[in-house]
Amino acid sequence: MILVRRRTFTLVELLVVVFILALLVSVLLPSLNRARESAMKIKLQSEQREMQITPAQTPVPVAHEAAVPDRPLAMVNSFDATIDLTPRLSVGTADPESIYEANIDATLTAQAPSDGKSECEILLPLPPEVISLGDLSMSINGQPTDSVALEKDRLAWHGPLPETPTHVQIKYTAVGRGLYTLQTPPGKIIQHFRIELAAHGSDVRMLELSLQPTDLTHAANRTTYVWDYKRLMFGRPISLDVLGIAPIDRLGELSWLGPMSVIAFGLVIGLISRAFGVGNFDRWMLVLVLGTFTGAYPLMYFAQQFIPLRWAIILSEGLVMAIIAARVMSIMGWRLGLAGVTLPAAVIMFLALTAAIHVDLQGILITALILGIFVLAMILATRSKVVPIIVTPTPIAG
């Protein structure tokens, strides 16, 4: 029996494989995002054109026009609203359709117009393409009122108002589809204009030239926008798409965290295979294991189109880790395959996803990952094994 050292893969081969896969994931993820953004831009532009063209092209019956009296608009002095948007799917339709539920709680002060007419109307925020409007309650100076009507796709209260600022409060739940539009109240100068809008389970994308938010915060499964203006004289409508933004688009940091995680996992594989002398873990097995790890990111991207982002991440990572574990344990044994390759792969991907979602934790998470790899390298640096291979001499004829 002759003992020889069997080489698994060289450092150059490891670096080449890691570089190619890191380059692929760094190109693939931004390309998917750009393709989605391009499709959404076309969709939003089309819907915006429909919103501008349809009212002008849709004939309105003369009787309906006569039923809407011409009233002067009340002067709005302040406007403060809290809006919760939740994406949903329609129930019972042939094809499930994306819809949203909007819970609105608005408080404003208004007064009669300066022309001396006390009978006036207040235009209230109403999403376009409303499917239902319920849980409606409205009060004027604390007194309930039902003088609210849907007129020409708008929600309006009408009645007498004093010439001094009057407290008005309205709450309702609306279900709609398509773009969500908020009009700034009509008036000369609004002393205080504030809207706090929270999108649950999704993000929102504003159309161009929408009134810009003054604050933006991301939390677990929630994105909050705030518009807070003093003495607002003019503000364009806030037009935004609630359902068109894939939640995984918030993981934009994966464009560089993804390749970094591939590099880190490649280093771990290199350290483990060399330290424990796994002779049959060659360059092709390296490509397969690292390629499977890399494929988890686009898999998450496409899976979240059908299931919530959290489950898309859990199921995609679980499937990839199961495939890696099954393959490496058949080569290295279950202990080394599980503790030396599968567990580090899961930890590295978890750190990358956490750093992408929680940007404020990126520094400490990346530092912890680098220190972990250095500690692993120091522990395994002194290990080296020679793989015994039985070489049978070939008989020489004659």
Buried (B, 14 or more C-beta within 10 A) or exposed (E): EEEEEEEBBEEEBBBBBBBBBBEBBBEBBBEBBEEBBEEBBEBBEEBBEBBEEEEEEEEEEEEEEEEBEEBBBBBBBBBBBBBBBBBBEBEEEEEEEBBBBBBBBBBBBBBBBEEEEBEBBBBBBBBBBBBEBEEBEBBBEEEEBEEBEEBEEBBBBBBEBEEEBBEBBBBBBBBBBBBBBBBBBEBEEBBBBBBBBBBBBBBBBBBEEBBEBEEEEBEEEBBBBBBBBEEBEEBEEBBBBBBBBBBBBBBBBBBBBBBBBBBBBBBBBBBBBBBBBBBEBBBEBBBBBBBBBBBBBBBBBEBBEEEBBEEBBBBBBEBBBEBBBEBBBEBBEEEBBBEBBBBBBBBBBBBBBEBBBBEEEBEEBBEBBEEBBEEBBEEBEEEEEEBBEEEEEEEEEE
